[in-house]
Amino acid sequence: MTYIAAAAGGYLVVLGIVFAMQRTLLYPAGKAVPDAAVAASAGIRTVTTRTADGLKLTHWYRPPADDSAPVLAVFHGNAGHVGDRVPKLAELIRAGFGVLLAGYRGYGGNPGPPSEEAPRADARLLLDWLAGQGIPPERTVLYGESLGTGIAVKMATERPAAAVILEAPYTSVAEVAQAHYWYLPARWMVLDRWDSLSRIAAIGAPLLIVHGLRDRTIPPRYGRHLFAAAAEPKQLLLVDDGAHSDLYDFPEVARQVIDFARAHAASPN
């Protein structure tokens, strides 16, 4: 009985630690700040938005090459910052696409703590800013990467967009957490659930899901499940040797993203 009690006590300690640290684990923001030289070399400028609660958030924007090119509103994953995503999007920039990289609270030198709800409110402001630059919904492509797919899905259920692209998406963070922490009741412990599965069918825009078949962070079964629940028109690109963060190492990914965006995002003129 002593051993059982000790094991149970140890399990409860682990449970408490994981519960208390879950937002640190989910949002490993770090203190790194994007390199302005990277932005300048890619023709990117810094833009700012002020949130409803008074925070000044910094984002990166590269205007499109002309008035007919698509503009991607990019919501990145849970690690790093906007500057880390420029190299992977280089082919899209060379294709003339505009790119708006959303900066999150607590990331890349931005103030405020990361969470689930605040980035959604901040994304609404950022999309309003983009519309103010003369970019209509018919040319706006919502692009989510990993954790950011939850933001892209939510925005796509609220606002018109030309298309939606999800890179390594999940059904919900709660489901992925349960898979990783199988020895805990993780599904019930998660505070920020990021439930995309319950929303995906409400997206009316054309959808492209890209997932690596060797992804161990968010295994491809989650992308397949999300795809099955989504409405048409939709496309699924599975990358045989792709993992979680290397999909743009495979040329077919950039090619298909470019073709998909061009096919669905066009000038209203």
N, C-alpha and C positions, 0 to 999 in steps of 0.2 A: 504493500500500500504506500510505503514511503516513496518508492521509485515512481509509482503512478502519480502521486501527488506532486513530486518534483517535476516530472515531465509535463504535467498539466500546467503547473506554475510557469515553467519555461515557455510553453506554447503561448500562454496568455501574455507573457512579456513580449514575445516576438509579435504577437497580434497588435499589441498596443504601440510598439515602435513603428511598425509598418503603417498603422492608421495615422499616427501623429506625423509621420514623414511623407505621407503620400503626395502632397503637392510639391515637395522638394524633389521627389522622384519623377513626378510627371512633368514638372517645369524646371529642368536644369538650366536655367537661363544664363548663369555665369555673368561676368563683369566685362567681357570683351566688347569693344566698340568697333563698329564697321570702319574700314579704312577708306578715308575720303579719296585717296589716290585711285583705289579700285573703281570708285564711282566715276571719277573724272575720266579715266581711261575708257570707260564704256559709254560715255555721253550721258551719264546719269546725274540728276540733281536731287538735292534734298528738299523734301516738302514737309510741312508740319500741319497737324490738326490739333485742335484743343477739345478735349473730351467734356462731357456734360458735368463731370466733377472737377474740372479745372486743370487737368493734366495736359502738358504739351508733349505730343508724341511725334517722333521723327520717322519718316518713311523715305524710300528711294523711288524716283520716277524717271523713266526714260520715255520721252514722247515717241509716238509712232513716226515712221519715215514719211508717211503721207496721210491724207484724209480718208483713205479707204482701208488702211491696215488695221488688223485687230489689235486690241489692247488687253493684255492679261493682267488681271488683279490677282496677285500671288500671295497666298497665305501659307507660310512655311511651317516646318515641323517644330517639334518641341525643344530642339537643341540649336545652338548657334544663333545667327542673326541674319539680317537681310544681305549683308555683304558676302556671306558664304554661298548665296544662291546665284550670284552673277555668273560664275564660270559655267554652271550647268545650263544656264539659259542663253549662253552666248550664241548658239546657233539660231535661236528664235530672234534675238536682237539683230543678227546679221540678215535675217529674213525680212527685217523692217518692222517687226512687231513692236508695239509699245509695251512697256512692262512697268507695273506699279507694285512694288514690294512692300507689303504691309509690315510696319514695325509694331511689335507687341509691348504691352506694359511689362516692365521688368527686364526686357531684352534689349541688347545693343545700346545700352546707356539710357533707355527710356525709363521714366519714373513709374512707380506703382507696382503692386504685386500681380503676378499672373493668376488667372482664374479661368473659369469657363464662360461666364456671362459677360464680363467686361470686354473681352476681345470682340464679341459679337456686336456690342454697342459701338465699339471703336471702328469696326469694319463698316457699319452703316454710315458713319461720318466720312470715312475714307472714300466710299463709293459715291457719296454726295459730292465730295471734292472732285472726283474724277469726272462726274457728270458736268460739274462746273467748268471743266477744261474743254467742254465741247465734245466729249466722248459719249455717244448715246448707247443705250443698252444693246442695240443691234450690232455694235462693234466690241462690246465688253465680254470677255471670257473669264469666268470665275475659275481660278486654278488653286486647288488645295493639295498640299503635300503632307502626308502622314497626319500628325495632329491637326494641321491646318485644313484637312479635308472636312472636318466637322464644321469649321467656319464657312467654307465654301458651300457645303450642303445647306446649312441654315440660311445663308444669304440667297441661295437659289430658290428657296421656298418662299421668300419674301419679295424678291425683286425680279423683274425681267432681265434676262441675259441672253447673249447670242448662243452660248454654249457653256458647259461645265466640264472640267477635266480634274479627275481625282487620281493622284499618284500615291500608291500604297495606302489605300483607305482601310478603315475598320468599320465594323458594324456598330460597336460602341467601345469606349475605353474600358467599361466594366467587364465586357466579355474578354477583351485582350488581357486585362489584368488577371482575370480568373485563370486563363491559360498559363500565364507566367508564374503566378503564385498559386499553383494548384493545391498546395497544402494549407491554404487559408480560405476563409469564406470571402474572398476578395470581391466577388460580384456585389456583395451587399455592403462592403466597406467603402466603396468608391464614392467620394463626394461629388466630383466633377465627372459626370457619366458620359458626356459627349455622345449622345445616342443618335447616330445617323440613320440606322436602320428604320426607325419609326418615321423618318422624314423623307427618305429617298424617293418614295413613290410620288411625292407631291411636286417633284421637280418637273417642269414642263419643257425645259430647254434640252437640246441634244446633249448626251452624256458620253464621255470617254473615260473608262477606268483603265489605269496602267498598273500592273503589279508584277513583281519578280517572283518566279517560282521557287527561288531559294531564300526568300525573305523569312528570317527567323524572328524579327522584331514584331511585324504584323504579318503572320502567315497568309498566303494567298487565298486560303479558304474564306477569309473575311471579305476580301475583294470580290470573290465569286458570289458570296451570299448577298452582298450589297447589290451587285449587278443583277442578280436574279430578281430582286425586289423592285428594281427601278423600272420606270415606264420607258417605252420606246419614244423616240429613236435612241439607241444606245450602242456602244461598241466596247469590246473588252480586248485589251492587248496584254497578253501574258508573255513575259520575257524569260526564256528558258533558263539562262544562267544569271539572271538578275537577282540581287539581294535587296536590301532595304534602301540603301543610300547611293547606289551606283547605277541606277537605271539609265542615266544619260551617258554612260560609258558605251552604250549600245546604240549605234547610229539610227536604227529603225525607230527608236523612241522619239527622238527629235523630229524625224521625218513625218511620223504619223501625227504627232502633236501639231506640227505646222500645217499639214494637209487638212486635219480635222478642223482647226481654228479657221483656216481660210475658207473651208467649205460652208461654214455656218455663220461667220462674222463678216458682214459686208457693210459698206457705206449705204446709208439710207437714201443717198442722192441718186 
